[in-house]
Amino acid sequence: MAGITPLFDAIWDDYMFWSLVVGAISFGWLYHHTYFYRAKEGESPNIDDIEVGVFPKDYDNLKLEVTWTVLPFILIVWLTYISWAPLDAVWSQTGPDGYHGSECAEGQSSANFIDDSGYVRSTCYHEIGIEGQQWFWEFDCYGLDETICSTGYATVEGELKPHLILKAGETYLAEMTSIDVTHAVKNPDFGMMEDVVPGQTTYLWMPAVEETSFLMLCAEYCGDNHAYMIAQITVE
């Protein structure tokens, strides 16, 4: 997982660790019971002495039920807690109270950087446009200088796909719309995803901290060619 900052990589590692722990316990419990609680030869087929009109034996264990209710609840609260601030940064507001300031003036640089807490901060940001349609992405640099943002086409697995070229050290705020159905922009190297909804404008921060190249995907099923709705993103 290539997160936008070390902070996001650390959160990804935490989620993967606890997923493995919970998975090991759950599947271990499942396989243990599958093996040790099989029907044995000569055992009565009515081991619980079930009778018509009589409640079956009660095998409840209050301590066990409390344990498997409380522990997952604590884990979910913990994962929510460590994710709260990073998620707030992902959907940061614009202006002086946000992480990326206000829109850059002509010729001004975002000069983004990663602070001591692991968040990306910027002096200002550039606006760009992303439009989704079945099954194609269209980019608009809104008149930005070509050194800051440019578009074109790139060959991906033998097919021409839209290509968005951004500049390292600059931060972009994408205004996103759809002309048909709901799509979702997924930028793996930025560690971010946001829905693109017809009739609405949604926004996504794209802090281009360092040079990279990756495929932008559609993460919302949108029809027959959903899997091929990709674009090339290059930060240079």
C-alpha positions in Angstrom: 0.0 0.0 0.0 1.5 3.3 -1.1 -0.1 5.9 1.2 0.1 9.6 0.8 2.3 10.1 3.9 4.0 7.9 6.5 1.0 8.5 8.7 -1.3 6.8 6.3 1.1 3.9 5.8 1.2 3.5 9.6 -2.7 3.4 9.8 -2.7 0.9 6.9 -0.3 -1.3 8.8 -2.5 -1.1 12.0 -5.6 -2.2 10.0 -3.7 -5.1 8.4 -2.3 -6.2 11.8 -5.7 -6.3 13.5 -7.3 -7.9 10.5 -4.8 -10.7 10.7 -5.3 -11.0 14.5 -9.1 -11.1 14.2 -8.9 -13.5 11.2 -6.6 -15.9 13.1 -8.9 -16.0 16.1 -12.1 -16.4 14.0 -10.8 -19.1 11.7 -8.8 -20.8 14.5 -12.1 -21.0 16.5 -14.0 -22.3 13.5 -11.5 -25.0 12.6 -11.1 -26.0 16.3 -14.8 -26.6 16.7 -15.1 -28.2 13.3 -12.5 -30.8 14.4 -13.3 -31.4 18.1 -17.0 -31.3 18.0 -17.8 -33.9 15.3 -20.4 -36.5 15.9 -18.7 -39.6 17.4 -19.4 -43.2 16.6 -22.1 -44.7 18.8 -23.2 -41.3 20.0 -27.0 -40.7 20.3 -28.4 -38.8 17.3 -30.5 -36.9 19.8 -27.6 -35.7 22.1 -29.6 -32.7 23.3 -32.6 -34.9 24.3 -34.9 -32.7 22.2 -38.6 -33.4 22.8 -41.7 -32.0 21.2 -43.2 -29.2 23.3 -40.1 -28.9 25.5 -37.4 -26.2 25.3 -34.0 -27.6 24.4 -31.1 -27.5 26.9 -29.7 -24.0 27.5 -25.9 -23.9 26.9 -25.5 -20.1 27.2 -22.2 -18.7 28.7 -22.7 -15.1 29.8 -19.0 -14.4 30.2 -18.2 -15.7 26.7 -21.0 -13.6 25.2 -19.9 -10.5 27.0 -16.3 -11.1 25.9 -17.1 -11.4 22.2 -19.3 -8.4 22.3 -17.1 -6.0 24.3 -13.7 -6.8 22.8 -14.8 -6.1 19.1 -16.5 -2.9 20.3 -13.2 -1.7 21.9 -11.3 -2.6 18.8 -13.7 -0.7 16.5 -13.6 2.4 18.8 -9.8 2.2 18.8 -9.6 2.0 14.9 -12.0 4.9 14.6 -10.0 7.0 17.0 -6.7 6.5 15.2 -8.4 7.2 11.8 -10.2 10.4 12.9 -7.5 13.0 12.3 -6.2 11.5 9.1 -9.7 11.3 7.7 -10.2 15.0 8.7 -7.1 15.8 6.7 -8.4 14.0 3.6 -11.6 16.0 3.6 -9.9 19.2 4.8 -11.8 22.5 4.2 -10.2 25.3 2.2 -9.0 28.5 3.6 -6.7 29.4 6.6 -8.3 26.8 8.8 -7.6 24.0 6.3 -4.4 22.0 5.6 -3.9 23.5 2.1 -4.8 27.2 2.4 -6.6 29.0 -0.4 -6.4 28.8 -4.2 -3.0 29.7 -5.6 -2.5 32.9 -7.4 -1.0 32.8 -10.9 2.6 31.8 -10.7 2.3 30.8 -7.0 3.5 27.3 -5.9 1.8 25.1 -3.4 5.2 24.2 -1.8 3.6 21.2 0.0 5.5 19.3 2.6 4.9 16.6 5.2 4.9 18.1 8.8 6.2 16.4 11.9 2.8 14.8 12.6 2.8 13.1 9.1 0.2 15.4 7.5 0.6 17.1 4.1 0.4 20.8 4.3 0.4 23.4 1.5 0.7 27.1 1.1 -2.1 27.0 -1.5 -3.7 24.7 -4.0 -4.6 24.5 -7.7 -8.1 23.6 -8.9 -8.6 20.9 -11.6 -11.6 19.1 -13.0 -12.4 15.4 -13.3 -15.5 14.2 -15.2 -16.7 10.6 -15.2 -18.8 8.9 -17.9 -19.3 5.3 -19.0 -16.4 4.3 -19.2 -14.0 7.1 -19.5 -12.3 9.8 -17.4 -11.9 13.4 -18.7 -9.5 15.9 -17.1 -9.5 19.7 -17.2 -6.6 21.8 -16.0 -8.7 24.9 -15.9 -6.1 27.0 -17.7 -3.2 26.2 -15.4 0.3 26.5 -16.8 1.4 23.3 -18.6 4.3 23.0 -16.1 1.7 22.7 -13.3 -0.9 20.5 -15.1 -1.3 19.0 -18.5 -3.4 16.3 -20.1 -3.1 13.8 -22.9 -3.2 10.1 -23.6 -1.1 7.2 -22.5 -0.9 3.6 -23.8 -2.1 1.3 -21.0 -2.0 -2.5 -21.9 -2.2 -1.6 -25.6 -5.1 0.9 -25.3 -5.1 4.7 -25.2 -6.2 6.0 -21.9 -6.6 9.6 -20.5 -3.3 10.9 -19.0 -3.1 13.5 -16.3 0.4 15.0 -15.6 0.9 16.9 -12.4 3.9 18.5 -10.8 5.6 17.2 -7.7 5.4 19.6 -4.8 2.0 21.0 -5.8 -1.4 20.3 -4.2 -4.6 20.0 -6.3 -8.3 20.1 -5.5 -10.3 18.1 -8.0 -13.8 19.2 -8.7 -15.6 16.1 -9.9 -18.9 15.4 -11.7 -20.5 12.6 -13.6 -22.6 12.9 -16.7 -24.4 9.5 -16.4 -24.1 7.1 -13.4 -22.2 7.1 -10.1 -18.5 6.5 -10.4 -15.7 6.7 -7.8 -12.2 8.1 -8.3 -9.6 5.8 -6.6 -6.0 7.1 -6.5 -3.9 4.2 -5.0 -0.7 6.2 -4.6 -2.5 9.1 -3.0 -4.4 6.8 -0.7 -7.7 8.5 -1.4 -11.0 7.7 -3.0 -14.2 9.7 -3.5 -17.6 9.2 -5.3 -18.4 11.0 -8.5 -22.2 11.5 -8.5 -24.4 12.8 -11.4 -26.0 16.1 -10.6 -23.6 16.9 -7.8 -20.1 18.2 -7.5 -17.7 16.3 -5.2 -14.2 17.2 -4.2 -11.0 15.3 -3.7 -7.6 16.5 -2.5 -4.6 15.3 -4.6 -1.4 16.3 -2.9 1.4 15.5 -5.3 4.2 15.2 -2.8 6.7 13.2 -4.8 7.3 11.8 -8.2 5.2 8.7 -9.0 3.1 7.1 -11.7 0.0 5.0 -11.2 -3.4 4.1 -12.6 -6.5 6.0 -11.5 -9.4 3.5 -11.1 -13.1 3.6 -10.9 -14.1 2.0 -7.6 -17.9 2.1 -8.1 -19.5 -0.5 -10.4 -20.8 1.5 -13.3 -21.7 -1.0 -16.0 -20.2 -3.6 -18.4 -16.8 -2.0 -18.9 -16.3 -0.8 -15.3 -13.0 -2.7 -14.9 -11.5 -0.8 -17.9 -12.4 2.7 -16.7 -8.8 3.7 -15.9 -6.5 6.7 -16.5 -2.8 7.3 -16.1 -1.7 9.7 -13.4 1.9 10.9 -13.5 3.6 13.2 -11.0 6.9 14.5 -12.3 
